[in-house]
Amino acid sequence: FALDSLAPSVRGAGGSCVWRIPRAPARVYYGCLSQVDASFGVLLGALDEAGLRKHSIVMLASDNGPEHRGRHSWGVTGGLRGAKGYVYEGGIRVPLLLRWPAQLRASATVSAPVHFWDVLPTLCDAAGIHSDDVPGHLDGVSLLPLIRAALVGDEASEPLLRPTPLWWGMHRGRGGMQYALRVGEWKLLAGYGRRSDQTAHGPPVGGETSTWLRARAAIIP
């Protein structure tokens, strides 16, 4: 299923961006999804031919939230604020699928937020490599203990103890210079003018905000 058949102006070695084609039809977006689906099938097929599917870790995720840009608006955020180009939840919170049939024989959903920098520590853990043996500093943590706890319905027993808080930086996004830092349910935003701090779920508004913050002074540095 070739993308070129849907968007002839796009070439594999560069060319115009499909999202900037005036009035790009919805079939281009759905063509991209079909191409990803077919390509993922080719990958799994190759693992089958090599006899490696059972023992291979396969992950699938998006690099950002959906594209919302006027007439070129595709995908949904599930009600989250923002989209691609912002560090609001709608711009950075995306699903991650992970399969490893030899070790993870059931299915489970993990609710804790994770980051792409957790991928390397997770793969090292799966390969039996201790993080101390990896050259340099790793910001992320292995997700395997959390996943295994979720498989038995006890995700809370394995909280992710992070040496580095979750953070994101967007230098050329549509919101300008913007950053986000998250610890637990707390999320700090920078670069949004007066809207400099918010929680993941949002505190009360108006005159109640100061009272709400004072009641939580013990957890606010």
N, C-alpha and C positions, 0 to 999 in steps of 0.2 A: 504494500500500500504506500505509494510514493507521494510525499508531500508536494513534489513538483507538479503532479497532476492536478492539484487543487490550487496551487499558487505558482504559476509558471515563472514569475519574476524572481522567485527565491532560488538561489543556487547553493549547492553544498559548500562551495569555496568562497562564501561571502555573498554580497548582494544586498538588495534592499530588505529592510526588516519587514516581515509580513504584517506586523501590527501597525505599521505606518502607511500601509497601502490605503489610499482613500476608500472609505466605505468597504473595508475588508469584510467579506461575507462570513456569516457564522460557520459555513462549511470549512473555512480555513482552520478555525479553532477545533472543530470536531475532527478534522483531518489530522491535526497534531495529536489529539488524544488517541486516535486510531493507530497512528504511527508508533506512539509510545507503547501501546498495548501489544502491537505486533512485534516490536523489537524486544519487549520483555519476554514474549513467548519464544523468540529465537534464542535468547539467553538461557532460559530454562531448558529448552530443547537441547542446547549444546551441553549443558550439565548432565542431562539424561544420557546423551550419547557417550559421555566420558565416565558415566557411572558415579558422578560426584554430587548429584542433587541432595541426597540424604545428608551428606556431611558438609554441605556448603551453607554459609550464612549469606542470605540475600536480603538486601534492604531496598526500599523504595520510598522516596519522599520528594517533596517540592522544595525549591530553594526560597520561596517567598509566597505570600498570599496572592490572590487572584488579581488579574490586570483589570483595573477600572479606570478607563481613560476616554471619557466622552463616548463616542460611537463605538470605540474599540473596548467594550466592556464584556469580559468573559469570566465565568466562574462566580462562586458565591463564598462569603466569609462565614456563613452560619450565624449571622447576626453580630459578629465582632466588628469593632470600630476600625476604620482604615482599610487599606489594601496594599498592593505592591508599591514600594516606595516610601512606606511609613514604618515606624517602629511601634505603632499601635498594634494591638493583638491581631487585628485583621491582616496586618502586613507581615507578621513574623510567625504566627502560630499555624503550623501545618501538620497534617498527619504523617506518621512514620510507620511503615509496615516492615516487620522483620520476621524472617522465617529461618529455622535451623532444625529440620526434621529429626536429626539424630539426637538432639538434646532437648528441644522444646516440642514435645509430642502433643500438647494440647494447645488451646488458644486462650488468650486473655487480653484485656484492655488495661493499659497503664495510664493513669490520669496525671501522674507527676510530669511537669514540664522538663524536657531534655533538650540538648543542643547538638548541633553537628559535631562539635569538638568532642562529644562523648563517643563518637564512632571509633576512633583509634584506640582509646583505652579498652573499649568493649572487645574489639578484635584481638588486642593483645591478651586480654583475659581469656578469651576463647582458645587462644593458641598456647596458653600456659606461660605467658611472658609477664613477669611482674613489672609494674609501672616503674619501679626503681631501676630496672635494667634497661629502660628506654632512654637513649641520649636526649638531653634537654629536658625542659619542663612541660608537663602535660596539664592543660587547664581543665580538661574534662575528667569524667569518672566512668568506670565500667557500669553498664546498665544490666548486666546479667543477674546480679543478686536481686535487683528490683523486679526484673521480669520473672525470675523463678518464684519470688514471693507472690507476685500477682497470679501466677498459675495455680497456686493453692488458695487463692482468695485472701491473702494476707499482705497486701502491698505495703501497708503502714509499718510492718515489721522491719522493712529495709529502706529507710529514708536515705536519699542521696546526700551524703555529707561532702559538700563541695569545697575544695580549697579556694576556688575562684567563683564568685557569684556569676550567675547568668548575665551576659550583657551583649548588646548589639549596638553597632554604629552605622549610621547612614549618612554618607558625606554628599551624595549627589541625588538624594531622593526628592520627591515632590514636596516634602516638608522642610527642605533645606538641611542644614547641619543639625542632626538629631541623634540622640543616644538614649538607650534604655538599660536599666539595671534592675534585676529582679532577685529577691531573696524570699523564698516561701510565697506568701500571698501579697507581699509588698513589691511594688514596682515604681521606680523613680524614672521620670522622663526629663530630658534636658533638651533645650533647643526649641521649646514651644512657647517662648515668651513667659507670660504669667502662669501658664498651666505647667508648672515645673514638677509637681509631684502628685501622683495618683496611685491608688492601690489597684490590684488586679480586678477587684470587683467594684471599686468606687466607694468612697465614704459618703455620708450624708452631705447635702449641699447647704449653702447659705450659712446662717449664723450657727448651725449645729456643728460645723466642721471643727472649730477650735475645741469644743467640748469633746468631740469624738477623738481628736488627737490627744488631748490631755489624758483621757482615760486609758490610752495606750502608750503612755510616756515610757514605760519600762521596756518596750520593744523598739522604740524609735531612737536611734543614736543621736 
